[in-house]
């Protein structure tokens, strides 16, 4: 068992740990909690808050990033405010130093060590357009709807247009009271109950986390976005992202990410911008996680599918045929076109959603406390 002790430095648990027979793998300072990735291999964290005025904010972030991490809190006295913060952060064991006994400490650690169960993380699939107007939001909303309809699993659609206007919610016929900006402002409170309060449930069975009514003046903090995505992946089988093409810095925050679809149309500006964007994406993501979606496809145009694929240099996921009349009618009605059996777009969109489910393979680690992670093994 990998047990980490975090302390402010003004207190010591050495004596009681020795008496309890608890072996500490490493000792860190409270400041080290900010490095969330450092605790990826930890099974139990003993957080000594004696001498601190409150619970470190990083405790909640750690629990969101590493869902199977057990946290044992050592406190000087029972403070109702801190206890509420601890419960919201996911802390399940608290020992009051009045003084603490070695037996209590040993039992708490044993309970945490034995609580681990295989954890399944959902798939996070992003759609980003080469430029505005190529139908990125339409692709994201329809794939989310197809996944929810065919697999009866929880699906979240997240509109990441935070500094610009997004309309993913309108495509599903809802006008949410809350937005993704509210979730990002409250990352330390993110749990199942809080998410239930900020998402908008739709008739299609998709939970929408909409863009704000008024765009933010500043780009979102990348770590907050990562924390939100991890929390969503812990709660939903599928998390579909509608990513704005103009915010390249946002790509750095797409973690975890299972697949990214680059949406393009058959015109020179779109293909040229998609080619540049593809080079940028390949610097960060493996090629087998990336694919091209040609939207509004028309076989009669002079730029064909092979030309688009050759120019961009990524594998072609699908060609969604142009069906402007039905697509506009669906958008105006707030009903994704994938629900229209008469549209030429419908079977292709369902096939695209099927590619994501077919590519899923379970990989369960045998180490104690490790996550049983489900990840896309590669789309192409």
C-alpha positions as semicolon CSV with decimal commas, in nm:
position;residue;x (nm);y (nm);z (nm)
1;X;0,000;0,000;0,000
2;X;0,128;0,344;-0,097
3;X;0,058;0,573;0,199
4;X;0,146;0,943;0,185
5;X;0,159;1,172;0,488
6;X;0,098;1,543;0,430
7;X;0,185;1,777;0,716
8;X;0,228;2,149;0,777
9;X;0,561;2,078;0,943
10;X;0,461;2,211;1,284
11;X;0,328;1,876;1,406
12;X;0,447;1,517;1,404
13;X;0,272;1,180;1,381
14;X;0,592;0,971;1,385
15;X;0,537;0,820;1,730
16;X;0,175;0,720;1,685
17;X;0,242;0,586;1,335
18;X;0,518;0,361;1,469
19;X;0,292;0,243;1,751
20;X;0,012;0,169;1,503
21;X;0,248;-0,023;1,276
22;X;0,159;0,199;0,981
23;X;0,437;0,237;0,726
24;X;0,449;0,573;0,548
25;X;0,575;0,556;0,191
26;X;0,653;0,926;0,166
27;X;0,604;1,251;0,357
28;X;0,514;1,576;0,183
29;X;0,424;1,928;0,287
30;X;0,077;2,078;0,259
31;X;0,211;2,297;-0,022
32;X;0,293;1,981;-0,221
33;X;-0,079;1,904;-0,247
34;X;-0,095;2,152;-0,534
35;X;0,092;1,902;-0,752
36;X;-0,209;1,677;-0,811
37;X;-0,032;1,433;-1,043
38;X;0,219;1,351;-0,771
39;X;-0,049;1,148;-0,592
40;X;-0,153;0,932;-0,888
41;X;0,002;0,619;-0,732
42;X;-0,108;0,689;-0,374
43;X;-0,365;0,464;-0,207
44;X;-0,410;0,656;0,119
45;X;-0,334;1,016;0,212
46;X;-0,306;1,109;0,579
47;X;-0,373;1,481;0,591
48;X;-0,256;1,638;0,916
49;X;-0,445;1,966;0,948
50;X;-0,346;2,044;1,307
51;X;-0,216;2,398;1,309
52;X;-0,413;2,493;0,998
53;X;-0,715;2,722;0,998
54;X;-0,916;2,508;0,761
55;X;-0,917;2,224;0,512
56;X;-0,673;2,280;0,224
57;X;-0,867;2,345;-0,097
58;X;-0,647;2,092;-0,275
59;X;-0,810;1,807;-0,082
60;X;-1,124;1,826;-0,295
61;X;-0,921;1,863;-0,616
62;X;-0,716;1,555;-0,525
63;X;-1,029;1,350;-0,471
64;X;-1,170;1,462;-0,803
65;X;-0,847;1,382;-0,989
66;X;-0,784;1,052;-0,808
67;X;-1,124;0,908;-0,721
68;X;-0,983;0,600;-0,546
69;X;-0,754;0,794;-0,313
70;X;-0,857;0,742;0,049
71;X;-0,810;1,050;0,270
72;X;-0,769;1,035;0,647
73;X;-0,800;1,373;0,817
74;X;-0,621;1,447;1,146
75;X;-0,778;1,746;1,321
76;X;-0,708;1,927;1,646
77;X;-1,080;1,959;1,730
78;X;-1,418;1,899;1,571
79;X;-1,499;2,211;1,373
80;X;-1,845;2,192;1,205
81;X;-1,734;2,412;0,916
82;X;-1,428;2,198;0,846
83;X;-1,630;1,878;0,878
84;X;-1,874;2,005;0,615
85;X;-1,586;2,095;0,384
86;X;-1,433;1,752;0,442
87;X;-1,757;1,571;0,354
88;X;-1,795;1,775;0,037
89;X;-1,434;1,692;-0,053
90;X;-1,499;1,318;-0,020
91;X;-1,313;1,260;0,307
92;X;-1,453;0,953;0,486
93;X;-1,218;0,916;0,785
94;X;-1,148;1,179;1,052
95;X;-0,949;1,139;1,375
96;X;-0,955;1,404;1,648
97;X;-0,627;1,450;1,829
98;X;-0,750;1,456;2,189
99;X;-0,513;1,268;2,177
100;X;-0,551;1,020;1,891
101;X;-0,489;0,653;1,966
102;X;-0,271;0,422;1,763
103;X;-0,557;0,172;1,742
104;X;-0,793;0,430;1,593
105;X;-0,531;0,535;1,342
106;X;-0,459;0,177;1,237
107;X;-0,830;0,094;1,196
108;X;-0,893;0,408;0,990
109;X;-0,605;0,327;0,755
110;X;-0,724;-0,033;0,722
111;X;-1,074;0,081;0,634
112;X;-0,940;0,312;0,366
113;X;-0,706;0,046;0,231
114;X;-0,995;-0,197;0,198
115;X;-1,244;0,038;0,034
116;X;-1,103;0,028;-0,315
117;X;-1,324;-0,107;-0,590
118;X;-1,258;-0,107;-0,964
119;X;-1,336;0,240;-1,095
120;X;-1,463;0,292;-1,447
121;X;-1,398;0,630;-1,603
122;X;-1,618;0,749;-1,885
123;X;-1,505;0,839;-2,234
124;X;-1,438;1,205;-2,314
125;X;-1,486;1,284;-2,683
126;X;-1,422;1,632;-2,821
127;X;-1,547;1,794;-3,139
128;X;-1,365;2,101;-3,269
129;X;-1,429;2,282;-3,595
130;X;-1,174;2,404;-3,845
131;X;-1,364;2,733;-3,843
132;X;-1,703;2,870;-3,755
133;X;-2,003;2,744;-3,948
134;X;-1,883;2,392;-4,026
135;X;-2,139;2,233;-3,792
136;X;-1,928;2,135;-3,492
137;X;-2,207;2,184;-3,240
138;X;-2,445;1,988;-3,462
139;X;-2,203;1,696;-3,470
140;X;-2,147;1,702;-3,093
141;X;-2,518;1,728;-3,007
142;X;-2,620;1,451;-3,247
143;X;-2,349;1,207;-3,141
144;X;-2,441;1,267;-2,776
145;X;-2,806;1,199;-2,860
146;X;-2,721;0,883;-3,055
147;X;-2,512;0,747;-2,768
148;X;-2,786;0,816;-2,515
149;X;-3,054;0,654;-2,734
150;X;-2,863;0,343;-2,837
151;X;-2,679;0,257;-2,516
152;X;-2,908;0,384;-2,239
153;X;-2,599;0,510;-2,054
154;X;-2,556;0,853;-1,894
155;X;-2,430;1,109;-2,145
156;X;-2,318;1,468;-2,082
157;X;-2,283;1,733;-2,351
158;X;-2,052;2,017;-2,245
159;X;-2,044;2,345;-2,435
160;X;-1,698;2,492;-2,377
161;X;-1,774;2,821;-2,552
162;X;-1,689;3,021;-2,241
163;X;-1,545;3,337;-2,394
164;X;-1,785;3,327;-2,691
165;X;-2,147;3,237;-2,756
166;X;-2,243;2,870;-2,777
167;X;-2,573;2,709;-2,874
168;X;-2,545;2,340;-2,784
169;X;-2,837;2,373;-2,541
170;X;-3,063;2,520;-2,808
171;X;-2,995;2,225;-3,036
172;X;-3,143;2,003;-2,767
173;X;-3,435;2,233;-2,699
174;X;-3,345;2,358;-2,350
175;X;-3,257;2,692;-2,190
176;X;-3,053;2,608;-1,877
177;X;-3,044;2,825;-1,568
178;X;-2,679;2,739;-1,501
179;X;-2,374;2,703;-1,722
180;X;-2,029;2,556;-1,748
181;X;-1,900;2,883;-1,601
182;X;-2,087;2,809;-1,277
183;X;-1,926;2,465;-1,258
184;X;-1,579;2,607;-1,318
185;X;-1,626;2,866;-1,045
186;X;-1,711;2,591;-0,796
187;X;-1,464;2,311;-0,877
188;X;-1,402;2,245;-0,508
189;X;-1,771;2,161;-0,466
190;X;-1,801;1,931;-0,766
191;X;-1,973;1,610;-0,672
192;X;-2,271;1,414;-0,800
193;X;-2,520;1,631;-0,612
194;X;-2,371;1,959;-0,735
195;X;-2,355;1,838;-1,096
196;X;-2,719;1,732;-1,078
197;X;-2,799;2,092;-0,991
198;X;-2,611;2,264;-1,274
199;X;-2,677;2,032;-1,570
200;X;-3,000;2,054;-1,768
201;X;-3,169;1,725;-1,850
202;X;-3,317;1,698;-2,197
203;X;-3,592;1,494;-2,357
204;X;-3,323;1,308;-2,551
205;X;-3,168;1,172;-2,230
206;X;-2,860;1,392;-2,255
207;X;-2,747;1,616;-1,966
208;X;-2,631;1,952;-2,098
209;X;-2,376;2,180;-1,936
210;X;-2,435;2,492;-2,141
211;X;-2,219;2,789;-2,229
212;X;-2,287;3,107;-2,029
213;X;-2,543;3,361;-2,153
214;X;-2,274;3,628;-2,138
215;X;-1,924;3,528;-2,254
216;X;-1,650;3,556;-1,995
217;X;-1,386;3,824;-2,035
218;X;-1,101;3,585;-1,964
219;X;-1,015;3,233;-2,071
220;X;-1,086;2,962;-1,814
221;X;-0,814;2,828;-1,589
222;X;-0,680;2,507;-1,744
223;X;-0,658;2,320;-1,414
224;X;-1,021;2,400;-1,337
225;X;-1,126;2,266;-1,676
226;X;-0,926;1,947;-1,617
227;X;-1,088;1,901;-1,276
228;X;-1,434;1,948;-1,427
229;X;-1,369;1,697;-1,705
230;X;-1,238;1,437;-1,459
231;X;-1,542;1,483;-1,239
232;X;-1,776;1,446;-1,538
233;X;-1,590;1,135;-1,655
234;X;-1,641;0,986;-1,309
235;X;-2,018;1,047;-1,331
236;X;-2,099;0,984;-1,698
237;X;-2,032;0,699;-1,937
238;X;-1,987;0,947;-2,221
239;X;-1,879;1,312;-2,202
240;X;-1,911;1,494;-2,535
241;X;-1,732;1,829;-2,568
242;X;-1,821;2,112;-2,805
243;X;-1,486;2,292;-2,822
244;X;-1,444;2,640;-2,975
245;X;-1,192;2,648;-3,256
246;X;-1,055;2,988;-3,162
247;X;-0,922;2,903;-2,814
248;X;-0,611;2,695;-2,878
249;X;-0,506;2,722;-2,512
250;X;-0,815;2,522;-2,419
251;X;-0,669;2,215;-2,592
252;X;-0,410;2,191;-2,313
253;X;-0,693;2,142;-2,064
254;X;-0,855;1,850;-2,250
255;X;-0,749;1,587;-2,002
256;X;-0,872;1,319;-1,984
257;X;-0,949;1,281;-2,355
258;X;-1,037;0,965;-2,543
259;X;-1,086;1,101;-2,893
260;X;-1,101;1,430;-3,083
261;X;-1,293;1,483;-3,406
262;X;-1,186;1,768;-3,633
263;X;-1,494;1,891;-3,821
264;X;-1,437;2,035;-4,168
265;X;-1,626;2,118;-4,487
266;X;-1,521;2,093;-4,854
267;X;-1,390;2,445;-4,904
268;X;-1,035;2,573;-4,925
269;X;-1,047;2,800;-4,615
270;X;-1,183;2,519;-4,395
271;X;-0,934;2,263;-4,524
272;X;-0,641;2,501;-4,488
273;X;-0,733;2,593;-4,131
274;X;-0,797;2,227;-4,047
275;X;-0,451;2,134;-4,175
276;X;-0,288;2,389;-3,946
277;X;-0,500;2,281;-3,654
278;X;-0,423;1,914;-3,716
279;X;-0,049;1,985;-3,689
280;X;-0,110;2,157;-3,357
281;X;-0,325;1,872;-3,226
282;X;-0,071;1,605;-3,320
283;X;0,184;1,776;-3,098
284;X;-0,036;1,700;-2,799
285;X;-0,244;1,391;-2,883
286;X;-0,169;1,053;-3,037
287;X;-0,278;1,024;-3,400
288;X;-0,503;0,728;-3,326
289;X;-0,713;0,954;-3,103
290;X;-0,772;1,203;-3,385
291;X;-1,009;1,185;-3,679
292;X;-1,175;1,396;-3,949
293;X;-1,548;1,448;-3,987
294;X;-1,647;1,601;-4,321
295;X;-1,980;1,769;-4,264
296;X;-2,225;1,885;-4,533
297;X;-2,056;1,642;-4,769
298;X;-2,142;1,676;-5,138
299;X;-1,988;1,430;-5,383
300;X;-2,041;1,680;-5,665
301;X;-1,791;1,935;-5,533
302;X;-1,442;1,967;-5,678
303;X;-1,275;1,897;-5,342
304;X;-1,342;1,532;-5,257
305;X;-1,304;1,331;-4,939
306;X;-0,965;1,195;-5,044
307;X;-0,840;1,548;-5,110
308;X;-0,950;1,660;-4,764
309;X;-0,792;1,361;-4,593
310;X;-0,466;1,394;-4,783
311;X;-0,435;1,764;-4,705
312;X;-0,510;1,731;-4,334
313;X;-0,315;1,411;-4,281
314;X;-0,552;1,238;-4,041
315;X;-0,782;0,940;-4,078
316;X;-1,133;1,002;-4,203
317;X;-1,400;0,909;-3,948
318;X;-1,703;0,980;-4,164
319;X;-1,866;1,192;-4,433
320;X;-2,196;1,341;-4,316
321;X;-2,406;1,411;-4,628
322;X;-2,557;1,751;-4,677
323;X;-2,925;1,765;-4,583
324;X;-2,973;2,135;-4,519
325;X;-3,352;2,145;-4,510
326;X;-3,392;1,871;-4,248
327;X;-3,092;1,993;-4,047
328;X;-3,235;2,347;-4,024
329;X;-3,581;2,216;-3,939
330;X;-3,433;2,003;-3,658
331;X;-3,229;2,292;-3,521
332;X;-3,531;2,523;-3,519
333;X;-3,735;2,259;-3,336
334;X;-3,463;2,189;-3,078
335;X;-3,458;1,823;-3,181
336;X;-3,132;1,667;-3,309
337;X;-3,158;1,549;-3,668
338;X;-3,032;1,203;-3,568
339;X;-3,386;1,143;-3,442
340;X;-3,523;1,196;-3,794
341;X;-3,526;0,858;-3,968
342;X;-3,586;1,028;-4,301
343;X;-3,266;1,232;-4,298
344;X;-2,961;1,115;-4,491
345;X;-2,751;1,238;-4,201
346;X;-2,903;1,001;-3,946
347;X;-2,741;0,665;-4,038
348;X;-2,397;0,826;-4,074
349;X;-2,421;1,000;-3,737
350;X;-2,528;0,675;-3,573
351;X;-2,233;0,497;-3,736
352;X;-1,997;0,763;-3,600
353;X;-2,136;0,712;-3,249
354;X;-2,095;0,338;-3,300
355;X;-1,724;0,382;-3,375
356;X;-1,668;0,518;-3,027
357;X;-1,848;0,229;-2,858
358;X;-1,676;-0,031;-3,075
359;X;-1,332;0,111;-2,992
360;X;-1,383;0,082;-2,616
361;X;-1,173;-0,184;-2,443
362;X;-1,140;-0,241;-2,068
363;X;-0,797;-0,233;-1,909
364;X;-0,800;-0,324;-1,539
365;X;-0,485;-0,281;-1,338
366;X;-0,414;-0,551;-1,082
367;X;-0,239;-0,332;-0,828
368;X;-0,432;-0,271;-0,508
369;X;-0,633;0,046;-0,529
370;X;-0,565;0,099;-0,900
371;X;-0,842;0,213;-1,124
372;X;-1,004;-0,024;-1,367
373;X;-0,985;0,224;-1,648
374;X;-1,187;0,205;-1,966
375;X;-1,028;0,390;-2,252
376;X;-1,068;0,396;-2,626
377;X;-0,802;0,165;-2,768
378;X;-0,779;0,360;-3,093
379;X;-1,038;0,460;-3,348
380;X;-0,855;0,390;-3,670
